[in-house]
Amino acid sequence: MKPQSPVHLRVGPAGIGAEWIPGESLFTALRRQGWLVGSACRGEGICGRCGLEVKDPAGGLEPSGDQERRVKVANQVPDEWRLSCLLICPAQLPDTTVIQVHSPAW
């Protein structure tokens, strides 16, 4: 069985490359690679500070779940943003998938 390939990310306004491993949260992937992602809850899906603009042209990411929607409303995170701590890299995405990630803080 072929190991799952990491998803390619383009991060920040310069589109710097990064990798996202299947099963890993976007929060963990970005921090592992040195990106500063806001968090008061240490990535537990409570504070909403890890909200990021995530553009998935292929549409392979799962939509926001109930917990993510509740936290975004409670913390005034824009609906179109995603909470990086609750966004998990799917096991199956096309090898050519490139996801763009941006934070106004970068």
Secondary structure, DSSP 8 states (H G I E B T S, - for coil): ------EEEEETTTTEEEEE-TTSBHHHHHHHTT-----SSSSSSSS-TTEEEEE-TT--S----HHHHHHHHHTT--TTSEETTT-B--S---TT-EEEEE-TT-
